[in-house]
Amino acid sequence: MSLVTSMLSPDLVRDFTASATSSDPSLAEPALLIAHLGYPRLDPAPWLARLEEMGLAAAGRLSATELSAAPHGPIDALNRYLFKDQGFAGNTADYGDPRNSFLNQVLERRTGIPITLALVYIEVARRAGVQVDGVNFPGHFLLRFPFGLEGDHDSAVFIDPFHGGAVLSETDCRALLRQHAGDTVTFEPRLLTPATKQQILVRMLVNLKWIYVRMRSFPQSRAISELLLAINPSALNELRDRGLLAYHLNDHTAALRDLETYLKFASHDDGNSQEGRDERTEIWDHVKALRRRVASLS
């Protein structure tokens, strides 16, 4: 039995794929399935109930405050409830702790990284009857609060859930991009468009995968690649990563299968860049070594 099979049951892969690709806007259910990677016996019901309670409490704050009628009124009320009353805050002390990526732990410990704090914000706001969108901003996940007429995509303010719900202007977002990406990414308005449910879940998984890679926790990293490929089977980078992780785990047959498949399609995907050619050369060396090892076991 491979290490992935022992960590990731077919039922979990099936349930996560169905939840992540469904039209249901809820992010909480698939996020709690991701949390099974760290907490295999996790019962999602108490955590979903907690979000329901928080949503009801936030709705009460919104209806009770005169500020709710002002353009930033719902933001102020939600920020006060989540960051003041409930005490949610960005984990600046241990940003790379995997618990920051597990919704049950974020709700329990009231700390996390931008994307998981954003997820809590979105889910509580939705239950309170307020639309808040995620923004897949490079380097730092944000929230988008629309306040114009329906269909008016330009009238919005942006919220940083990692820093107490700070309201950001476009100028602030430009500065944030420079802080996290330097000159490698050029600011464009499309960077502030709403993220889809699947984009948010993919970013959560990719963040968690690289946390585990840095910890050299390769079985967990490989399991996450499995989930990423389940919701997007054409993700060549994840196929490559799953193969390389299998290689590190001495699962030579699985590594060879994934890396050979990757090489078959990669040349059509990277525009034949020098970087792409160098990567394929390195992976081809791995494939040749793997073929020898697999042949020696036959």
N, C-alpha and C positions, 0 to 999 in steps of 0.2 A: 504494500500500500504506500502510495506517495505521501509526502508530508502535506501537500495541498489537500488531497482527498481526506486525510485525517482531520484537517482544520475546517474544511469547507464542505458541508454536506450538499448533495444535489438538491435537497429541499430548500436549503438556504439560498443557493444560486437561483433556483426557480422563483422563489418568493421575492427575492430582491429584484430580479429582472422584471417580474410582473409589476411590482410596486413602483419601480423607477421609471418604467415606460408607460404607465397608465395615465389617463387623463385627469385623475384625481390630483388636485393641486397640492395635497399634503406632502410636505418634506419629512415630517416626523417619522412616519412609518418606515420608509426606506432607510432613514438615518439610524433608526433603532435596529434595523437588520444589519447595518454596517457595524454597529456596536457589538454584535455577536462575535466579531473577530476577537475582541478583548474579553467578552463576557458571554461565553457560549450558552449559559443557562439563563440568560436575561429574559425576563418577562416584560414585554413592552407595555402591558396594560397600566401599571401604576404611573409610568412616565407620561403616557398619553392622557391619563386622568389629571396629572399635575398640570399639563399644558391647558387642559380644559378649564381647570380652576383658575389658572393665571389669566386666561382669556376672559373669563367672566369678571374677575376682579378688575382687569384693565378696562373692560367695557363700562363697569360702574364708575371708574375714574373719568372716563371720557364723557359720560352723560352728566356727571356731577360738576364738571368744571366749565366755567364760562369760556375758558381758553379754547375749548374744543371747536368753537365756531371760527376762530382765527386761522389764517393760513398755516401757521406752525403750531396751532393749538393741539391737535392730536399727537404731533411729535413730542411736544413738551410733556403732555400727559403720559405718553408711553415711556418716554425717557425717565420721567420721575418715578414711575412705577417699577420699571425694570432695573434701573441703575442706582436709584436712591433707596427705594423701599425694599426691593428684592436683593440688592447688592451685587448684581452681575457686573463683572469687570474683566478686562483683558488680562491674560496671564503673562505679565511681563517678567516674572521671576523664572518661569520655566516654560518658555514658548514651545519647545520641542517635546514636551510630555505627550505621549499618545492619548492620554485621557482627555486632552483638550479637543480631540477629534471625535469623541464618543458622546452622543447626545445625553445618555443617562448620566454620565459623569459631569457634563457641563451643567445640567440641571441640579445635580446633587451638590457640586462644589461651587457653583455659580461663578465659574471662570472658564475661559476658553480662548480660542483664536478668532480672528475676525469672521471667518465663515460660519463657525458654529454659533457664535453669539448672534450673527445675522439670522441664522436659521431659527433660533429661539424667538428673536424679535418678529420675524415674518409670521411664525406660527401663532404667537400670542396676538399679534395685530389682526391676523385673519379671523381668529376666534372672537375678537372684539369688534369685527365688522369694518376693519380698516385695511385697505390695500397698501402693502409695502412690497416692493420688488427687490430682489438681489441684483447686484451689479458685479460682473466678473472682472473687476478692475485689476490690471496687472500689479502683482506684488502685494495687494491689500484689498480684500473683499469689502465692498461697500453696500449700502442700502439706498434705494431710490424711492422717494416719497412723491407721487404725482399729486398736484393740487390744481391743475387746470381742468378744462372741460374734457369729457371722455373723448379719446382720440387725439388729444393735444399732447404729443410726446415731448414737447420742449419745455413745458411748464412743470418743473420738478426741482426738488432740493435733494441733496445727498447727505447721508448720515454715516458716520463712522462708529460702528457698534463696539469697536475695540477700545475707543476712547470716550466712553460714557455717552454715546449718542451725539457726538459733536456734529453740528450742522455745517456742511461744507459747500462753498460756492464752486463754480467751475475753475476759478483761479486757484482755490485751495486744492482741487483735484489735480490740476496741472503740477502744482508744487509737490503733491504726494507722489505723482508718477516719477518726477525727477529724483525724489528721495529713494524710491525703491528700484527704479530701472535706469537711472542716469540718462544717458543719451541713446540707449539701445532701443527705446520705444518712443515713437513720435505721438504726441497727444492728438487724438481724433475724437470728435463727438460720439462716434459709435462705441467708444470704450465705456460710455456711461449709459448704454442701452440696457434694458432689463435682461437678465439671464433667464434661460429656460430652466425648468426643474431638472432636466437631465444634465445641463451644463453645471449646475450647482453641485449635484451629486458626484459628477466626474471630478470636479475640482476638490471636493472633500476627500475622495478616494486617492487622488494623485498626491495631495498633501500628506496624507497618512502613509502612503506607500514610501515616500522619500524620508519620512521620519523613521520608519522601520529600516530602510536601507542604511541610513546613517548609524542606526543602532546595530547594524549587521544582523538584524532579525529577518533573515531571508525567507523562512516559511511564511511569515505574516505578509511580507512584501509580495510574495508569489500569489498568495491567496487574494490579495487586493487586485493584482493584475488579472486574475481569473474573473473577478466581478466586473472589472472594467471591460474586459472582452465580452462578457455576457451581455452587456447593454450596448456595446458597439463592436461587433465582431470584425469590422474592417479597420480597427485602430492598429495600424502596423507597428507603431512605437510600443504599444502594450504587448503585441506578439513578440517583438524583439526582447523586451524586458522580461517577459515570462520565460523565454528561452534562456536568457542569461542568468536569471535567478535559478532556474532548474540546473543549469551548468554549475553554479556555486554550490548547489545542494547535491551534486553528484547523481542527479537523475538524468543520466546521459541520453537515454532513449527519448524522453520528453524534450530535452534541450535540443537534440538533433532535429526532431520533428518541427519544433517551432522556428528554429533558426534557418533551416532549409526553406520553410514556407516564407519566412520574412525575406530572405534573399531573392526568392522567386518574384516577389512583387515590389521590393523596395526601389529598384532602379527606375520604376515608372512613377514613383511617388515623390522623389526628392529633386527632380529637375536635373539630375546628373551633376550635381554640384561637387566641388572638390571635397568638401566635408562629407558628403554622402558617399563618395567613392572611397574615402579613407575608412569610413565606418564599415562599409561592406567588405573591404579587404580584411579588416580586423575580425569581423564575424566569420568570414570565409576561412580564416585560420582556425577559429574555434570549431567550425564545422568539420574541417579535415581531421583535427585531433579527435573530435567526437566519433567520426566514422571509424577511425582506427580502434578506439576503445570499444565501441559497440561491436565491431567485427571480432575483436579478441575475445569477447564474451560469448560469441555464437558457437 
